[in-house]
Amino acid sequence: MTDERKLVISGKVTDFDNNPLQNAEVEINNDRFVAIYKANTNDKGEYKISGKRQSYRTS
């Protein structure tokens, strides 16, 4: 049985030439723009954040 209240957000951060950005910080913010989850990209520019399902803003 899965917990439907959990959420996984993942992606890739690249520059304008589509090169991966290493160690870029990705923030998940609440509706008051307060960072509630943070992750840094790996050497391929990828990140993955697990959290509780709610309203988010990414930056």
Phi and psi in degrees as GROMACS dihedral restraints (atoms count N, CA, C in turn):
[ dihedral_restraints ]
;  ai    aj    ak    al  type     phi  dphi    fc
    3     4     5     6     1   -94.5    20    10
    4     5     6     7     1   153.2    20    10
    6     7     8     9     1   -91.2    20    10
    7     8     9    10     1   107.2    20    10
    9    10    11    12     1   -70.6    20    10
   10    11    12    13     1    -6.8    20    10
   12    13    14    15     1   -85.9    20    10
   13    14    15    16     1    -6.1    20    10
   15    16    17    18     1   -95.6    20    10
   16    17    18    19     1   151.5    20    10
   18    19    20    21     1  -138.7    20    10
   19    20    21    22     1   140.3    20    10
   21    22    23    24     1  -119.4    20    10
   22    23    24    25     1   125.8    20    10
   24    25    26    27     1  -116.1    20    10
   25    26    27    28     1   126.8    20    10
   27    28    29    30     1  -139.7    20    10
   28    29    30    31     1   161.6    20    10
   30    31    32    33     1  -179.6    20    10
   31    32    33    34     1  -169.8    20    10
   33    34    35    36     1  -135.9    20    10
   34    35    36    37     1   137.3    20    10
   36    37    38    39     1  -109.4    20    10
   37    38    39    40     1   127.0    20    10
   39    40    41    42     1  -131.7    20    10
   40    41    42    43     1   164.0    20    10
   42    43    44    45     1   -87.8    20    10
   43    44    45    46     1  -174.3    20    10
   45    46    47    48     1   -64.2    20    10
   46    47    48    49     1   -22.3    20    10
   48    49    50    51     1   -95.4    20    10
   49    50    51    52     1    11.9    20    10
   51    52    53    54     1    68.4    20    10
   52    53    54    55     1    23.0    20    10
   54    55    56    57     1   -85.3    20    10
   55    56    57    58     1   137.6    20    10
   57    58    59    60     1   -65.2    20    10
   58    59    60    61     1   142.0    20    10
   60    61    62    63     1  -100.4    20    10
   61    62    63    64     1   118.1    20    10
   63    64    65    66     1   -82.2    20    10
   64    65    66    67     1   143.2    20    10
   66    67    68    69     1    60.1    20    10
   67    68    69    70     1    25.6    20    10
   69    70    71    72     1   -75.3    20    10
   70    71    72    73     1   139.4    20    10
   72    73    74    75     1   -90.2    20    10
   73    74    75    76     1   129.9    20    10
   75    76    77    78     1  -113.9    20    10
   76    77    78    79     1   129.2    20    10
   78    79    80    81     1  -115.6    20    10
   79    80    81    82     1   142.8    20    10
   81    82    83    84     1  -110.3    20    10
   82    83    84    85     1   120.1    20    10
   84    85    86    87     1  -109.9    20    10
   85    86    87    88     1   151.2    20    10
   87    88    89    90     1   -81.8    20    10
   88    89    90    91     1  -176.1    20    10
   90    91    92    93     1   -68.7    20    10
   91    92    93    94     1    -6.4    20    10
   93    94    95    96     1  -103.8    20    10
   94    95    96    97     1    13.4    20    10
   96    97    98    99     1    63.9    20    10
   97    98    99   100     1    26.6    20    10
   99   100   101   102     1   -94.8    20    10
  100   101   102   103     1   127.1    20    10
  102   103   104   105     1   -66.0    20    10
  103   104   105   106     1   123.3    20    10
  105   106   107   108     1  -112.2    20    10
  106   107   108   109     1   -19.0    20    10
  108   109   110   111     1  -140.8    20    10
  109   110   111   112     1   144.7    20    10
  111   112   113   114     1  -138.6    20    10
  112   113   114   115     1   150.5    20    10
  114   115   116   117     1  -150.4    20    10
  115   116   117   118     1   158.1    20    10
  117   118   119   120     1  -115.0    20    10
  118   119   120   121     1   146.2    20    10
  120   121   122   123     1   -73.5    20    10
  121   122   123   124     1   154.7    20    10
  123   124   125   126     1   -87.7    20    10
  124   125   126   127     1  -168.9    20    10
  126   127   128   129     1   -67.7    20    10
  127   128   129   130     1   -14.3    20    10
  129   130   131   132     1   -98.6    20    10
  130   131   132   133     1     4.0    20    10
  132   133   134   135     1    81.6    20    10
  133   134   135   136     1    10.0    20    10
  135   136   137   138     1   -93.4    20    10
  136   137   138   139     1   148.7    20    10
  138   139   140   141     1  -140.2    20    10
  139   140   141   142     1   160.1    20    10
  141   142   143   144     1  -149.8    20    10
  142   143   144   145     1   127.4    20    10
  144   145   146   147     1  -126.7    20    10
  145   146   147   148     1   129.0    20    10
  147   148   149   150     1  -106.7    20    10
  148   149   150   151     1   139.3    20    10
  150   151   152   153     1  -161.8    20    10
  151   152   153   154     1  -171.6    20    10
  153   154   155   156     1   -88.9    20    10
  154   155   156   157     1   136.7    20    10
  156   157   158   159     1   -66.9    20    10
  157   158   159   160     1   124.2    20    10
  159   160   161   162     1  -168.8    20    10
  160   161   162   163     1  -172.1    20    10
  162   163   164   165     1   -79.7    20    10
  163   164   165   166     1   132.5    20    10
  165   166   167   168     1  -130.7    20    10
  166   167   168   169     1   160.8    20    10
  168   169   170   171     1  -130.4    20    10
  169   170   171   172     1   135.8    20    10
  171   172   173   174     1  -103.7    20    10
  172   173   174   175     1   150.7    20    10
